[in-house]
Amino acid sequence: MTTSPHGVLGDSFAGATLDDRYRLDGLIGRGGMASVYRGVDLSLGRPVAVKVFAEAAEGIDDAERRRSETALLASLSHHALVRLYDASHDRATGREFLVMELVEGHDLRETLRLGALGPADAADILADVAEGLHVIHERGIVHRDVKPANVLLESAHLPSRTWNAKLADFGIARLIDDARITRAGLLVGTPGYLSPEQVSGRPPTPAADVYALGLLVLESRTGETPFPGPAAEAASARLVRDPDIPESLGSDWVTLLRAMTSRAPSDRPSALDVAVAAAQLDRTAHDAAGATAPTIAIADVVAAPTMAVDGSAASDAPVPDDGTAATRVLPAPDRSFFAAPAAASPQPETRARTRERERSADGERRWVRPTIAIALLVAIGVVVFLLLQSALSSPTTTSTPEPLPSVPGDLGVHLEQLDEAVSGG
């Protein structure tokens, strides 16, 4: 069950120990049929919630039936269901009681006192509770009393989710004899959330739970009870009219809620159908004019805000590690590293690459001169070879010098003698 910040003074069961095992420490809440206490299982040393029924709600004293029903309910394990640990009859006090999982948090009734929920929170509640109802319906159990006080909001442990919805008090009608309740003038259920068939006195079916869940979610979205007024008037009103579902909630919400709150049980979807449909609902808050509708956030109720969300100094606040911080948009990464470096101030990696290119250029220049010299020598050799080959292959020719002109006198004789001397040499 849920905890409460304020206890109730003067309660006779506070401090009592039931069945010599369950110590009751303080009152959490009280209803027409039972009171719920925070307690301790002395055998296992764990905290528990103990629901002690009023004297008029007897019926768990049948030991054989109690064991079978407790075994059935205790076998139901689901994140959206409050676990049942034990059910017994305390001889010392004459009271029957249930021992359940203790859920630390708030119930939906307390939350709705602050205002309507946004579509995202309401859709999450609808999905969780509908899935839990599907599990118990598959085991042949009808809850009969789906209402905000029986939906507990437990703090979650994921950064993407601040709470989990859990359905409490399922199976009580199976543990308590319906005949004894009827003789005592009691009705299992809350007038504001009873289905039309329950008001008419017909046996409730799983469709009755779907109807009650539809009223619960409608109240969560609008902040108003679908059938207000005194208990008798509120109960009889649903026999003649359907609840008012504002069109401003959105067409998908209106279609689903109208089907869930149909007066004919056969026209209502199953709990499984509702759970599947909840995942497809529009989570955008708007009114008929398209403006954002004023709502509260469950995170503001379940846990105090841990960081600014309006932009004021939010970027300077440390990110908490309790999983309740709102999602923040991280700044875009600095991509200046990938930009082309300026010529005046290159990046360190650019200088290294420049030095590497300079060393490569120096190496290339060291090889240029020897290469050119070798090329020139080869070219000269080729030219010489060609010239020699040309000289050797050309025919040898003997040229006969032309005779000198005759010169009269001694000078002519001397010239002839000189010419003969040269030619003969």
C-alpha positions in Angstrom: 0.0 0.0 0.0 1.0 3.6 0.0 2.5 5.7 2.7 1.1 8.9 4.2 3.0 11.8 5.7 0.5 12.1 8.5 -0.6 9.4 10.9 -4.0 9.1 12.7 -3.8 9.5 16.5 -5.7 7.3 18.8 -6.0 4.3 16.5 -6.4 1.1 18.6 -4.4 -1.1 16.2 -1.2 1.0 16.1 1.5 -0.9 18.0 -0.5 -4.2 17.9 1.1 -7.5 16.6 -1.2 -9.7 14.6 -0.7 -13.5 14.5 2.4 -12.9 16.7 4.2 -12.0 13.4 3.1 -8.7 12.0 3.7 -5.5 14.0 1.6 -2.5 13.1 3.5 0.7 13.5 1.2 3.4 12.1 -2.0 4.1 10.2 -1.6 4.9 6.5 -5.2 5.2 5.4 -8.7 4.2 6.3 -11.8 3.3 4.2 -15.3 2.0 4.8 -14.2 -1.7 4.9 -10.7 -1.6 6.2 -7.7 0.4 7.6 -4.2 0.1 6.2 -1.1 0.2 8.4 2.6 0.3 7.9 4.0 -2.7 9.5 6.9 -5.1 9.9 7.1 -8.8 9.2 8.9 -9.9 12.3 9.8 -13.3 10.8 11.5 -11.9 7.7 12.4 -8.5 9.0 10.9 -6.6 6.0 8.4 -3.7 5.9 4.9 -4.6 4.8 1.5 -3.0 4.5 -1.2 -4.7 6.6 -4.9 -4.2 5.7 -7.2 -4.9 8.7 -10.8 -5.3 7.8 -13.7 -4.0 9.8 -15.8 -6.4 11.9 -18.6 -6.3 9.3 -16.3 -7.7 6.6 -15.7 -11.1 8.1 -15.3 -14.1 5.8 -11.6 -15.0 5.7 -11.9 -17.3 8.6 -12.5 -20.3 6.3 -8.9 -21.6 6.5 -9.1 -23.9 3.4 -10.6 -21.3 1.1 -8.2 -18.6 2.5 -5.1 -20.8 1.7 -6.3 -21.5 -1.9 -7.2 -17.8 -2.6 -4.0 -16.5 -1.0 -1.9 -19.0 -3.1 -3.7 -17.8 -6.3 -3.2 -14.1 -5.5 0.3 -14.5 -4.3 1.2 -16.2 -7.5 0.4 -13.1 -9.5 3.7 -11.3 -10.1 3.7 -8.2 -12.3 5.3 -4.8 -12.1 1.9 -3.1 -12.1 0.4 -5.2 -9.3 1.0 -4.8 -5.5 2.1 -8.2 -4.3 0.0 -10.1 -1.7 2.1 -11.9 0.9 -0.4 -13.4 3.3 -4.0 -13.4 4.4 -5.1 -14.5 7.9 -7.5 -14.2 10.8 -6.1 -12.9 14.1 -7.8 -14.6 17.0 -6.7 -12.1 19.6 -8.4 -9.2 17.9 -11.0 -11.1 15.9 -10.0 -9.3 12.8 -9.1 -10.5 9.3 -6.2 -9.0 7.5 -4.1 -9.0 4.4 -0.3 -8.6 4.3 0.9 -6.8 1.1 3.9 -5.3 -0.4 4.7 -1.8 1.0 4.9 0.8 -1.8 6.7 4.0 -1.0 5.1 6.9 -2.8 1.8 8.6 -3.4 -1.6 7.3 -4.7 -3.3 8.8 -7.7 -6.0 10.3 -5.6 -3.5 12.5 -3.8 -1.9 13.5 -7.1 -5.2 14.5 -8.7 -5.9 16.9 -5.9 -3.2 19.1 -7.4 -4.8 19.2 -10.9 -5.2 17.2 -14.1 -2.4 15.1 -15.6 -0.7 15.7 -18.9 -1.4 13.1 -21.7 2.0 11.5 -21.4 1.5 10.7 -17.6 -2.1 9.7 -18.1 -1.1 7.3 -21.0 1.6 5.7 -18.8 -0.9 5.1 -16.0 -3.5 3.7 -18.5 -0.9 1.3 -20.0 0.4 0.1 -16.6 -3.0 -0.4 -14.9 -4.6 -2.0 -18.1 -1.7 -4.4 -18.3 -2.1 -5.3 -14.6 -5.8 -5.9 -15.1 -5.1 -8.1 -18.1 -2.9 -10.3 -15.8 -5.6 -10.8 -13.2 -8.4 -11.2 -15.7 -6.5 -14.0 -17.3 -6.5 -15.8 -13.9 -10.3 -15.3 -13.5 -10.1 -12.4 -11.0 -12.2 -9.2 -11.3 -10.9 -6.3 -9.3 -14.3 -4.6 -8.7 -12.8 -1.4 -7.2 -10.6 0.3 -9.7 -10.2 3.9 -8.4 -7.5 6.6 -8.0 -6.9 5.6 -4.3 -6.0 2.0 -5.5 -3.4 3.2 -8.1 -0.1 3.7 -6.4 2.8 5.7 -7.9 6.2 4.2 -7.0 9.4 5.9 -7.7 11.2 4.3 -10.7 14.9 3.7 -11.1 15.4 4.7 -14.7 16.4 8.1 -15.9 13.7 7.9 -18.6 10.9 7.3 -16.1 10.2 8.9 -12.7 7.5 6.5 -11.5 5.7 3.2 -11.9 1.9 2.8 -11.5 0.8 -0.2 -9.4 -2.7 -1.5 -8.9 -3.6 -2.4 -5.3 -6.5 -4.3 -3.6 -7.1 -6.8 -6.4 -8.8 -10.1 -5.3 -10.3 -8.8 -2.1 -13.8 -9.9 -3.2 -12.6 -13.4 -3.6 -11.1 -13.5 -0.1 -14.3 -12.1 1.5 -17.5 -14.0 1.3 -19.9 -11.9 -1.0 -22.9 -13.2 0.9 -21.6 -11.8 4.3 -20.8 -8.5 2.6 -24.3 -8.3 1.2 -26.0 -9.1 4.5 -23.9 -6.3 6.1 -25.2 -3.9 3.5 -21.8 -3.4 2.0 -21.0 -3.1 -1.7 -17.6 -3.9 -3.1 -16.7 -0.9 -5.1 -16.7 2.9 -4.9 -19.9 4.7 -6.2 -18.0 7.2 -8.3 -16.4 4.4 -10.4 -18.9 1.6 -10.5 -20.0 0.2 -13.9 -23.6 0.4 -14.9 -24.0 -3.4 -14.4 -22.7 -3.2 -10.9 -25.1 -0.4 -10.1 -27.9 -2.6 -11.5 -26.8 -5.4 -9.2 -25.5 -7.7 -11.9 -22.3 -9.7 -11.3 -19.3 -7.8 -12.4 -17.1 -9.1 -15.2 -13.7 -7.9 -16.4 -15.6 -5.4 -18.5 -16.6 -3.6 -15.2 -12.9 -3.0 -14.4 -12.4 -1.6 -17.9 -15.3 0.8 -17.4 -13.9 2.0 -14.0 -10.4 2.5 -15.6 -12.0 4.6 -18.3 -13.6 6.9 -15.7 -10.3 7.0 -13.8 -8.2 8.1 -16.8 -10.9 10.6 -17.9 -10.7 12.2 -14.5 -6.9 12.2 -14.7 -7.0 14.1 -18.0 -9.8 16.6 -17.1 -9.2 17.0 -13.3 -13.0 16.5 -12.8 -15.0 13.6 -11.5 -17.1 12.2 -14.5 -20.1 11.6 -12.2 -20.1 14.1 -9.4 -22.6 14.5 -6.6 -23.9 12.3 -3.8 -23.2 8.5 -4.0 -26.7 7.4 -5.0 -27.0 10.2 -7.6 -23.6 9.5 -9.0 -24.2 5.8 -9.2 -27.6 6.0 -10.9 -26.5 8.7 -13.4 -24.4 6.3 -15.5 -27.5 4.2 -16.1 -29.0 6.9 -18.2 -26.1 8.7 -19.8 -22.5 8.3 -20.8 -19.7 10.5 -19.2 -18.8 13.8 -20.9 -15.6 13.4 -22.8 -14.2 16.7 -24.1 -13.2 16.7 -27.8 -10.2 18.8 -26.8 -8.5 15.7 -25.4 -7.8 14.6 -29.0 -9.7 12.2 -31.3 -7.7 9.1 -30.3 -8.3 9.7 -26.6 -12.0 10.4 -27.2 -12.5 7.2 -29.2 -10.8 5.0 -26.7 -12.5 6.5 -23.6 -15.9 6.3 -25.2 -15.4 2.6 -26.0 -14.1 1.9 -22.4 -17.1 3.7 -20.8 -19.8 2.3 -23.1 -22.9 1.3 -21.0 -23.0 -2.1 -22.7 -20.2 -4.4 -21.4 -20.0 -6.2 -24.7 -19.0 -3.0 -26.5 -16.0 -2.3 -24.3 -12.5 -3.4 -25.3 -10.6 -5.9 -23.2 -7.9 -4.8 -20.8 -5.3 -6.1 -23.2 -6.7 -4.1 -26.0 -6.6 -1.0 -23.8 -3.0 -1.6 -22.9 -2.0 -1.9 -26.5 -4.0 1.2 -27.5 -2.5 3.3 -24.7 0.9 3.0 -26.4 -0.5 4.7 -29.5 -2.2 7.6 -27.9 -1.3 11.2 -28.7 1.0 12.5 -25.9 0.7 16.2 -26.9 -1.2 18.4 -24.6 -3.6 20.8 -26.3 -7.0 22.3 -26.0 -9.7 23.0 -28.6 -7.8 26.0 -29.9 -4.5 24.1 -30.1 -2.9 25.8 -27.1 -1.0 23.9 -24.5 -3.4 22.8 -21.7 -2.3 23.5 -18.1 -1.5 20.3 -16.3 0.7 19.0 -13.5 3.6 16.5 -13.9 3.7 13.4 -11.7 7.4 13.9 -11.3 6.7 17.1 -9.4 4.5 15.1 -7.0 6.5 11.9 -6.6 9.9 13.6 -6.3 11.0 17.2 -5.8 12.6 18.9 -8.9 16.3 18.5 -8.9 17.3 21.1 -11.5 16.1 24.2 -13.3 13.8 23.5 -16.2 13.1 27.1 -17.3 16.6 27.8 -18.6 17.7 29.9 -15.7 21.1 28.7 -14.5 20.2 25.2 -15.6 23.3 24.8 -17.7 25.5 25.5 -14.6 23.7 23.1 -12.3 25.3 19.7 -11.8 23.5 16.7 -13.2 22.0 14.7 -10.3 22.5 10.9 -10.2 19.1 10.0 -8.7 17.4 9.4 -12.1 14.9 12.2 -11.7 16.6 14.9 -13.8 14.9 16.2 -16.8 16.5 15.4 -20.1 19.0 18.0 -21.2 20.1 18.9 -24.7 23.9 18.7 -24.8 25.7 21.4 -26.7 26.9 20.7 -30.3 30.4 19.3 -30.4 33.3 21.6 -31.4 34.2 20.7 -34.9 36.9 23.3 -35.3 39.4 20.4 -35.2 38.0 19.3 -38.5 38.3 22.7 -40.1 41.2 23.6 -42.5 44.1 25.1 -40.4 45.1 28.7 -40.9 48.5 29.3 -42.7 49.7 31.6 -39.9 49.0 29.2 -37.1 48.9 25.6 -38.2 47.8 22.8 -35.9 50.5 20.5 -34.4 49.6 17.7 -36.7 49.9 20.0 -39.7 53.4 21.1 -38.8 54.5 17.5 -38.5 53.1 16.8 -41.9 54.9 19.9 -43.3 58.2 18.8 -41.9 57.7 15.4 -43.4 57.0 16.9 -46.8 60.1 19.1 -46.5 62.3 16.2 -45.7 60.9 14.4 -48.7 61.6 17.4 -50.9 65.2 17.5 -49.6 65.7 13.9 -50.4 64.4 14.4 -53.8 66.8 17.3 -54.4 69.8 15.2 -53.3 69.0 12.7 -56.1 68.4 15.2 -58.8 72.0 16.3 -59.6 73.6 12.9 -59.8 70.8 11.8 -62.1 71.3 14.8 -64.4 75.1 14.1 -64.5 74.6 10.5 -65.4 72.1 11.5 -68.1 74.6 14.0 -69.6 77.4 11.4 -69.6 75.2 8.9 -71.4 74.2 11.5 -73.9 77.8 12.5 -74.6 78.8 8.9 -75.0 76.0 8.3 -77.5 77.1 11.4 -79.5 80.7 10.3 -79.6 79.8 6.8 -80.5 77.7 8.1 -83.4 80.5 10.4 -84.6 83.1 7.6 -84.6 80.7 5.3 -86.3 80.1 7.9 -89.0 83.8 8.6 -89.5 84.7 4.9 -89.8 82.0 4.2 -92.2 82.7 7.1 -94.6 85.1 6.4 -97.7 88.8 7.7 -97.6 89.5 10.3 -100.2 92.9 11.6 -101.3 92.9 15.2 -102.3 95.5 16.4 -104.9 96.6 19.9 -104.2 96.3 22.2 -107.0 99.6 23.3 -108.5 100.9 26.7 -107.5 101.1 29.3 -110.2 104.4 29.6 -111.9 106.6 32.5 -110.9 109.3 33.7 -113.1 112.9 34.1 -112.1 114.7 32.9 -109.0 111.7 33.4 -106.8 109.7 30.9 -108.9 112.5 28.4 -108.7 112.6 28.7 -104.9 108.9 28.3 -104.5 108.9 25.1 -106.6 111.7 23.8 -104.4 109.7 24.6 -101.2 106.6 22.9 -102.6 108.5 19.8 -103.4 110.0 19.8 -100.0 106.6 20.0 -98.3 105.0 17.5 -100.5 107.8 15.1 -100.1 107.8 15.4 -96.4 
